[in-house]
Amino acid sequence: MRRSLPAVLVVLVGLVLLLDLLVANPTLASLADALVELVVILFAAAAVLGAVALAVRHGRAVALPADDRIGSVVVLVGMAAVLVPGLLAPEGAAAPAVRWVVGALLVPLGASLLALVVIFLVPAARRGMRARPAETGVLLGAACVMLVLLLPLGGAVGDVTGAAADWLLAVPVRGVLAGLLVGAAIATAVFAARVVFGLANVDD
Amino acid sequence: MTERLRRIGRFGVRRWLPAGFVLLIGILTALGGSAGIGWPTSAQPSAAELHALLAAPGRDRILVAFDPDVGTYAEVRPAVRAAFAQLVRAGATLSVVSFTPEGRALAVAELDRLRRGGVEEARLLDLGFHAGAEAGLVAATSRLVPAGASGALAEAVRDAGGGIAAFDAVLVVGGGDIGPRSWVEQVGTRLPETTIAAIVPTSLLPQAVPYRSSGQLDALVAGVREASAYVAAVRDDPAASAAREAERVDDAAPSALPIIAGALLLLVGLADAIAGRWRRDAA
């Protein structure tokens, strides 16, 4: 019973939302709206609970000598740096202190972390060439081709690379991705049908 | 000694090769069309499509779904600001909403920039952050304006139904979890008449391209190449006015150069990894 209850709930909610898309009925529409509102509230509650759990976990880590105290302090200070000005200032997230944290710290940090991918990709490629040369060679070759074609160039050279990139994106890449999307949709539909007919559980 | 010098020389060449490439591209770019290379121009089809879509008559009330990723926002920022500049020039109103916390933080900064740039408060509407990820997006199809929102624009949106259908077009700034795919799947199916355009970083290019090809996205500018072309299209627009800061369009070159340098650095590294393998196989 405990295992089938979530499945029954998922099926019922899914059917109501699906029927709301297919049938124009005010009662059904208000029921579907209420369910969507409930999901939104659950999401918000989960986010708040997640933040509280993170603070409690790192608060405990600060108190315990064996844990990574410095890391936990950094996490707590980072949370406080955004939360406290946002909660105290009447502007909320638009408070100048929050804007400064986002503009001067978060965005540059995020961009820097992403830029490190370039650095770490080369050693990863080296290791990949040692472990699985054929597969990694194909992967790196395709990556190199796309990298060159997507460079922001204009003029005659840019026209050629642009046309080639457009063709690659429109034909092979689109074909593969469309196949993936259709495949994922079919797999989801089959799984949903298995749940509806009791052949599988939602947590499978 | 000779072997050592050769090794140092080889290392030096490999080390400076990316910088040399970038310098070469810089020189060729400076030479302009005569060298057959330059920055992307506004003739790029995707850039021209977005430019035409935002310039079309009747695009007075624009909803900006602002959910970029902090890490990749720098890549699309020139194109996003160019789109804002184009819309501000055209006299459109901008209502900004976010469905991710990261997007909200960046949206606040961009709204502040628009206000400081001289855009009238009456033409901006901050719709805030909507929780619930895709469920929040579904809920927004019927209720988008927060209870506390006031002003003529907020009232006009409420009078027009208060949901996404109250807008003439949606400009999705993607990069985070809620992007063009979510908009097409959750909003496009419920409100098929909605015009949806998107600006996304290169990482979302493969995911967004099928939706553009199928026509579910009305315009798509993805990656630096198309973003540079769109920026050029807006910059070259004769309707440009130098009077307002918000209409200023950043040059795409400063953001494109490090990308070219990084790409070349990566290419040389990857080629070196492949060559190393071949050398080991030959030995």
Interface residues (C-beta under 8 A of the other chain):
Chain A: L21 D33 V36 E37 V39 V40 I41 F43 A44 A47 A93 A94 V98 R99 V102 G103 L106 V107 L109 G110 A111 L113 L114 A115 V118 L121 V122 A125 R126 G128 M129 R130 P133 G137 L140 G141 A143 C144 L147 V148 L150 L151 P152 L153 G154 G155 A156 V157 G158 G162 A165 D166 L169 A170 V173 R174 L177 A178 L181
Chain B: I25 G32 G33 A35 G36 I37 G38 W39 P40 T41 Q44 P45 D69 V70 G71 T72 Y73 A74 R104 A105 L106 V108 A109 L111 D112 D126 F129 H130 A131 G132 A133 A135 G136 V138 A139 S142 T189 R190 T202 L205 P206 Q207 V209 P210 S213 G223 V224 R225 A227 S228 A229 A252 A256 I259 I260 G262 A263 L265 L266 L267 G269 L270 A271 D272 A273 I274 G276 R277
